[in-house]
Structure formats: structure tokens, C-alpha cells
Amino acid sequence: MVIFSVLLIAVFGGITRVSTYNNAKVAVLGAAGGIGQPLSLLLKNSPLVSQLTLYDIAHTPGVAADLSHIETRAQVTGHIGPDQLGAALKGCEVVVIPAGVPRKPGMTRDDLFNTNASIVATLTDACARNCPEAMLCIISNPVNSTVPIASEVLKKHGVYNPNRVFGVTTLDIVRANTFVAELKGLDPARVNVPVVGGHAGKTIIPLISQCTPKVEFPVDTLTALTGRIQEAGTEVVKAKAGAGSATLSMAYAGARFTFSLLDAMNGKEGVVECSFVRSEETECKYFSTPLLLGKHGIEKNLGLGKLSAFEEKLVADAMGELKGSIKKGEDFVLNMK
Ligand SMILES: NC(=O)c1ccc[n+]([C@@H]2O[C@H](COP(=O)([O-])OP(=O)(O)OC[C@H]3O[C@@H](n4cnc5c(N)ncnc54)[C@H](O)[C@@H]3O)[C@@H](O)[C@H]2O)c1
């Protein structure tokens, strides 16, 4: 009888634990935007999400009403303006932030700093007050600065946990997988290229030597491929000719990252994603490397692995810019009133 009871407790205890994040409350901040809308659609379509709160400074009641008619169980609510931000965030396990302005042709991601820095700081401040333990997934650019900004704001509130703050760089991995697959005639879904460093120009460092399956390129092709991955965002900005930057592929990448995180929080083992996080792997305070995700966010930083000479140079060349962008973000919060 005792054994039976213990078994019952173990089974039902297990079910309760496993189902916690199958009932995850996820917030999208900037949900009415070019990324926010398709990202919210993908999240609404997932069995991992039971509550989806959509926050923006405009249009969220309409986006929420629209999504709420989809026959999946996630309850969708729309929240508009700062007065409704707290309600969107209360009880959230995961917050995804694509709020802010995107690039126009000729702009770098850093040109967005002046507008997006304060947006990310304000939104993180609200997260610190309303859901201090939530996983924060930051999409807003420049990611190399917005992740340090979010981290410093959380520190000010005394609620910073570096294992729970992620800069979403998944689109760089998605692009690298696609371009390698194109060149080698492979199924892109079976290609995995780790991309490390940061998320802007030369700080985006694809590790083609660590690609699975193993691939090899002559040096001129490798150089061109690396350049294309680094400038793929600009390829989209130019093609959209003033109508913004990547939104649909970014929504896919943001959803992929969020689902990996929820799977890992849910107890799935062996979930690995690259992300721009607080790091001890290089001399940069923040750096993207493959991360083993777990119930509490980052379980283990898997580090850079073995680099080719070509990749070692890319890492060395990125350090100056990356450190500058990180410091710019930290200084912004330091000087905030
Ligand atoms: N990490 C990446 O790989 C990646 C890729 C593409 C784009 N981005 C970045 O994502 C961000 C959003 O891009 P987009 O194309 O969706 O832009 P968008 O202009 O279409 O949408 C942005 C949304 O943010 C909202 N917003 C503005 N200020 C806000 C605030 N204070 N609170 C809440 N919402 C606010 C706007 O109302 C708008 O709906 C940009 O910074 C862009 O550079 C990142």
C-alpha cells in the first residue's frame, strides 16, 4: 500500500511538474509589429502555450481578437499602453521582446540604439516588477547592446539571473543552415551550423567547421558564405526597400527559440540553442555560444569548441566592436535617471 501511494505521488507529482510549462504563460511585447504578429500566430499554434498576452503601444486589441478565434487552447489577451503592461506580464514564465524600430536601407543595427535602448529598458523594468523570474528573450536590436541594457536594469532591481536573459540570435543559425544546405544540396532541416559572437555584421560568426553534417568549402566559397550570413539581414532590408527588416523569418526563429526554451523548462533533455548571453567563454562579458537549456534556463554553456584558423580570426576581429556595443548598453543604464 505504501509503495502504491509512493508510486501514485511520484506519477502525479511528475505529471504536475511536466504539465507546468505545457501551461506556460508567454508574453509578446511589441506584439502588433512586423515580427510580433506572425510570432504571436506561431505561439498561439503551440500546445506548449496556454496563455498568450500581447502587449504593444498600438493595435493589440485587434491582433488579440483575431488570434483568439484560432481553434487552439492558448487564451489570448490584448494589452495596450503602459497602464496595461503589468497585467500582460503578471505570472509570465517567458517574455519575448520584439518591440522597437527596425532598420531602413543604409542603417546599421547600432543606428537603432537611440530609440530602442529606452524601449527595452522600460519593458525590462516592467518585467522586473511583474515577473522577475521570467525568461527574457530579447529580439529588439541592437541585440549586442539591448541584452546588456536588460541585464543592467534587472540588476538595479536586484532580480538579475544571467541564466534567464537571452539575446535571440536564432535567425543567424537559421540562415546559416539554409545557405549551407543550398550550396551542398542538403535538406536544411538536417543541417546545424552553430553561430557564435553577437548579432551585427562581423560579430556574427558562423562556425562552418562545426557544421553537422560535416561540410567543406574552398576558402573563397567559405569567405563568401560567411559574408552572406553576416549580411543576410541587410539583404532583406534592401529587398524590402524601406518597408522594414526581416519579420517572417525572424518570427519563425523567435518561435523556434521560445519552443526550445519551453521544452527544456518542461524537462526535455539535450536541448541546445545558441544565444547571446552573459558569458565567461571569451574576454567579452556577453557572447553567443551553444547553450544546453534546462528547467531554469541556461544549464551549461557549451563554449566555442574547436575553431579553425579562419574562425579564430573572425572571433578576434569581432571583439573590439562587441565590447564597444556591450559597454554602450551598460553605460546607457548607468546614466539613466
Ligand atoms: N534579433 C534579430 O535577429 C532581429 C531580426 C529582425 C529584426 N529585429 C529587430 O526587432 C525589432 C522589431 O522589428 P519589427 O520589424 O517587428 O518592427 P515593427 O516596427 O514592425 O514593430 C515594432 C513594434 O514595436 C512596437 N513598439 C514600439 N515601442 C514600443 C513600446 N514602448 N512598447 C511596446 N511596443 C512598442 C510598435 O508599436 C510596433 O508594433 C527591431 O528592433 C528589429 O531591428 C531583430
The ligand as an SDF file (V2000), in Angstrom:
LIG
                    3D

 44 48  0  0  0  0  0  0  0  0999 V2000
   17.2380   39.5760  -33.2870 N   0  0  0  0  0  0  0  0  0  0  0  0
   17.0670   39.5070  -34.5910 C   0  0  0  0  0  0  0  0  0  0  0  0
   17.6010   38.6100  -35.2520 O   0  0  0  0  0  0  0  0  0  0  0  0
   16.1960   40.5010  -35.3070 C   0  0  0  0  0  0  0  0  0  0  0  0
   15.7970   40.2680  -36.6270 C   0  0  0  0  0  0  0  0  0  0  0  0
   14.9640   41.1810  -37.2500 C   0  0  0  0  0  0  0  0  0  0  0  0
   14.5440   42.3270  -36.5690 C   0  0  0  0  0  0  0  0  0  0  0  0
   14.9680   42.5270  -35.2880 N   0  0  0  0  0  0  0  0  0  0  0  0
   14.5490   43.7190  -34.5250 C   0  0  0  0  0  0  0  0  0  0  0  0
   13.2510   43.5250  -33.9950 O   0  0  0  0  0  0  0  0  0  0  0  0
   12.6380   44.8040  -33.7220 C   0  0  0  0  0  0  0  0  0  0  0  0
   11.2150   44.8430  -34.2500 C   0  0  0  0  0  0  0  0  0  0  0  0
   11.1940   44.7180  -35.6560 O   0  0  0  0  0  0  0  0  0  0  0  0
    9.8010   44.7590  -36.4730 P   0  0  0  0  0  0  0  0  0  0  0  0
   10.1360   44.5300  -37.8940 O   0  0  0  0  0  0  0  0  0  0  0  0
    8.7800   43.9050  -35.8090 O   0  0  0  0  0  0  0  0  0  0  0  0
    9.4020   46.2970  -36.2630 O   0  0  0  0  0  0  0  0  0  0  0  0
    7.9320   46.9540  -36.3650 P   0  0  0  0  0  0  0  0  0  0  0  0
    8.1170   48.4350  -36.4130 O   0  0  0  0  0  0  0  0  0  0  0  0
    7.1560   46.3080  -37.4520 O   0  0  0  0  0  0  0  0  0  0  0  0
    7.2520   46.5440  -34.9840 O   0  0  0  0  0  0  0  0  0  0  0  0
    7.7060   47.0040  -33.7680 C   0  0  0  0  0  0  0  0  0  0  0  0
    6.5440   47.0860  -32.8240 C   0  0  0  0  0  0  0  0  0  0  0  0
    7.0510   47.5740  -31.5670 O   0  0  0  0  0  0  0  0  0  0  0  0
    6.0510   48.4180  -31.0260 C   0  0  0  0  0  0  0  0  0  0  0  0
    6.5850   49.3220  -30.0190 N   0  0  0  0  0  0  0  0  0  0  0  0
    7.2790   50.4700  -30.1610 C   0  0  0  0  0  0  0  0  0  0  0  0
    7.5420   50.9970  -28.9490 N   0  0  0  0  0  0  0  0  0  0  0  0
    7.0170   50.1590  -28.0370 C   0  0  0  0  0  0  0  0  0  0  0  0
    6.9550   50.1490  -26.6160 C   0  0  0  0  0  0  0  0  0  0  0  0
    7.4850   51.1350  -25.9000 N   0  0  0  0  0  0  0  0  0  0  0  0
    6.3390   49.1190  -26.0200 N   0  0  0  0  0  0  0  0  0  0  0  0
    5.7970   48.1070  -26.7460 C   0  0  0  0  0  0  0  0  0  0  0  0
    5.8160   48.0740  -28.0770 N   0  0  0  0  0  0  0  0  0  0  0  0
    6.4150   49.0720  -28.7090 C   0  0  0  0  0  0  0  0  0  0  0  0
    5.4980   49.1650  -32.2440 C   0  0  0  0  0  0  0  0  0  0  0  0
    4.2280   49.7450  -31.9700 O   0  0  0  0  0  0  0  0  0  0  0  0
    5.4460   48.0550  -33.2840 C   0  0  0  0  0  0  0  0  0  0  0  0
    4.1910   47.3920  -33.2650 O   0  0  0  0  0  0  0  0  0  0  0  0
   13.5750   45.8230  -34.3730 C   0  0  0  0  0  0  0  0  0  0  0  0
   14.3870   46.3980  -33.3880 O   0  0  0  0  0  0  0  0  0  0  0  0
   14.4130   44.9930  -35.3340 C   0  0  0  0  0  0  0  0  0  0  0  0
   15.6740   45.5780  -35.5760 O   0  0  0  0  0  0  0  0  0  0  0  0
   15.7680   41.6350  -34.6510 C   0  0  0  0  0  0  0  0  0  0  0  0
  1  2  1  0
  2  3  2  0
  2  4  1  0
  4  5  1  0
  4 44  2  0
  5  6  2  0
  6  7  1  0
  7  8  2  0
  8  9  1  0
  8 44  1  0
  9 10  1  0
  9 42  1  0
 10 11  1  0
 11 12  1  0
 11 40  1  0
 12 13  1  0
 13 14  1  0
 14 15  2  0
 14 16  1  0
 14 17  1  0
 17 18  1  0
 18 19  2  0
 18 20  1  0
 18 21  1  0
 21 22  1  0
 22 23  1  0
 23 24  1  0
 23 38  1  0
 24 25  1  0
 25 26  1  0
 25 36  1  0
 26 27  1  0
 26 35  1  0
 27 28  2  0
 28 29  1  0
 29 30  1  0
 29 35  2  0
 30 31  1  0
 30 32  2  0
 32 33  1  0
 33 34  2  0
 34 35  1  0
 36 37  1  0
 36 38  1  0
 38 39  1  0
 40 41  1  0
 40 42  1  0
 42 43  1  0
M  CHG  2   8   1  16  -1
M  END
$$$$
